[in-house]
Amino acid sequence: KGDNMNQEEKELGFMIVEALALLLSHNQKNASKYMN
């Protein structure tokens, strides 16, 4: 099963999630700027 992910894979996953969250929040700020 994929339950035994090693620590590097977990940290990489967290980095990807954080990067995506930053991109999404940045895009939402830009979108609201253009909509108003």
C-alpha positions in Angstrom: 0.0 0.0 0.0 1.0 3.6 -0.4 0.8 4.2 3.4 4.5 3.8 3.9 5.6 7.1 2.2 9.0 8.2 3.3 9.7 11.5 4.8 11.2 13.1 1.7 8.0 12.3 -0.3 5.9 13.8 2.5 7.9 17.0 2.6 7.8 17.3 -1.2 4.1 16.9 -1.1 3.7 19.6 1.5 5.9 21.9 -0.6 3.8 21.3 -3.7 0.6 21.9 -1.7 2.0 25.2 -0.3 3.1 26.4 -3.7 -0.3 25.6 -5.2 -2.0 27.5 -2.3 0.2 30.5 -2.9 -0.5 30.4 -6.7 -4.3 30.1 -6.1 -4.4 33.0 -3.6 -2.2 35.2 -5.9 -4.5 34.4 -8.9 -7.6 35.2 -6.8 -6.2 38.6 -5.8 -5.4 39.4 -9.5 -8.9 38.2 -10.6 -10.7 40.3 -8.0 -8.5 43.3 -9.0 -9.6 43.0 -12.6 -13.3 42.3 -11.8 -13.8 45.4 -9.7 
